[in-house]
Amino acid sequence: MDLSQQHLIEIKKELQSCALKCGFQDLRISDIQTKGYFERFTQWVKEGKHGNMSFLERNQNLRQFPNELHPDTCRILTVRLNYLPPNAKFNTPLSDPAKANVSRYALGKDYHKLFRKRLNHLISCAQEKINNLGTLKFRVFVDSAPVLETAFAEKSGVGWKGKHTLIINENAGSWFFLGEIFINLPLPIDAPVEAKCGNCNACISLCPTDAIIEDKQVDARKCISYLTIENKGEIPVELRDKIGNRIYGCDDCQLACPWNRFSQVSQSNDFLPKHRLDNIDLIELWSWNEQEFLKNFEGSPIRRIGFQSWLRNLAVAIGNSNLGISVIEHLEQKKTLANSLVNEHIDWAINKIQKNPKSDRSDLKLNSKTKKLINCVETMLPRDA
């Protein structure tokens, strides 16, 4: 496709305009080179820090060379979509271990299908003008293929990679999803931005399980998001106390980040909490049977972990909840529905409660990291979050 530089500039402007019309907050463009990023990724995998996520070991040539994943690709469009709901109630589960603590991205609808649909709509909006200039070849991705997502986001200037490995935007924090469009047009690329974490180590020091092991590296085997979502086996005994009431994912590194004082809430109703997940008791969730779990989480990312992993996560959280000996009966009632792995976690929870059978809800003793996180929420997050 032989296009003038002016035509390519016009196409880029059209794509960026359509991105805003489709509800995205940003669209930026990078080349397809992965040098440096790919080597660091493969070393991380080689060291086993990806846990049991075997899919990260496969198709490395596609990860390294995007034009092999989608032929004729010469540019990658990275698109940003905010997901933080208004009044996110972060302190509700932080200050009360009897509440369920669910990662804020999972409170509403599953973003994968929603994001993919919007990306396709974005291309459709711009396609008429683009097709007048030649044949467009593209493919959209939302966590669906071997793509070095944060590399292209960083290369294109969407933000910089924080020490917690998430992309941080100077004007929008980190509460956003990323999606990519591989395209065959040599569009003008955007410049990366300066990394501005500086000497701040808040995300490292406040990680509940010390999973952020060094600058821009996370050991998934310790990460609560991995342990409660991707991990299908047992949660290591030595980490269960530290997980607290986090039953699906973890937001603590984002809560600790000073840049999130500039975060922007989502304008989409799709990410609003369903079933009171932002303020619901662990015992209420524990009472759901498998049919209720499947029905209530239809269209939710939580559904994909399955009922047994859901029970496993809840059992650990209830063991940490300081609810007292009265909850043991509730835990026992689920043992006939749980597999042997989940039953081991139930027994662990029962044993922990029996060692500390009294419940004093009026004098909860929060650990120092939790207290600091609560202070972060009160002093750093935007008022409408």
Secondary structure as GFF3:
##gff-version 3
##sequence-region A 1 385
A	DSSP	alpha_helix	5	21	.	.	.	ID=ss1
A	DSSP	beta_strand	26	30	.	.	.	ID=ss2
A	DSSP	alpha_helix	37	46	.	.	.	ID=ss3
A	DSSP	three_ten_helix	54	57	.	.	.	ID=ss4
A	DSSP	alpha_helix	60	64	.	.	.	ID=ss5
A	DSSP	alpha_helix	66	69	.	.	.	ID=ss6
A	DSSP	beta_strand	75	82	.	.	.	ID=ss7
A	DSSP	alpha_helix	91	95	.	.	.	ID=ss8
A	DSSP	beta_strand	101	102	.	.	.	ID=ss9
A	DSSP	three_ten_helix	104	106	.	.	.	ID=ss10
A	DSSP	alpha_helix	111	131	.	.	.	ID=ss11
A	DSSP	beta_strand	138	141	.	.	.	ID=ss12
A	DSSP	alpha_helix	149	155	.	.	.	ID=ss13
A	DSSP	beta_strand	160	161	.	.	.	ID=ss14
A	DSSP	beta_strand	167	168	.	.	.	ID=ss15
A	DSSP	beta_strand	176	183	.	.	.	ID=ss16
A	DSSP	alpha_helix	202	205	.	.	.	ID=ss17
A	DSSP	beta_strand	212	214	.	.	.	ID=ss18
A	DSSP	beta_strand	217	218	.	.	.	ID=ss19
A	DSSP	alpha_helix	224	225	.	.	.	ID=ss20
A	DSSP	pi_helix	226	230	.	.	.	ID=ss21
A	DSSP	alpha_helix	237	243	.	.	.	ID=ss22
A	DSSP	beta_strand	246	248	.	.	.	ID=ss23
A	DSSP	alpha_helix	252	256	.	.	.	ID=ss24
A	DSSP	three_ten_helix	258	262	.	.	.	ID=ss25
A	DSSP	three_ten_helix	269	271	.	.	.	ID=ss26
A	DSSP	alpha_helix	282	286	.	.	.	ID=ss27
A	DSSP	alpha_helix	290	296	.	.	.	ID=ss28
A	DSSP	three_ten_helix	301	305	.	.	.	ID=ss29
A	DSSP	alpha_helix	306	319	.	.	.	ID=ss30
A	DSSP	three_ten_helix	325	327	.	.	.	ID=ss31
A	DSSP	alpha_helix	328	333	.	.	.	ID=ss32
A	DSSP	alpha_helix	340	355	.	.	.	ID=ss33
A	DSSP	three_ten_helix	361	363	.	.	.	ID=ss34
A	DSSP	alpha_helix	368	380	.	.	.	ID=ss35
###
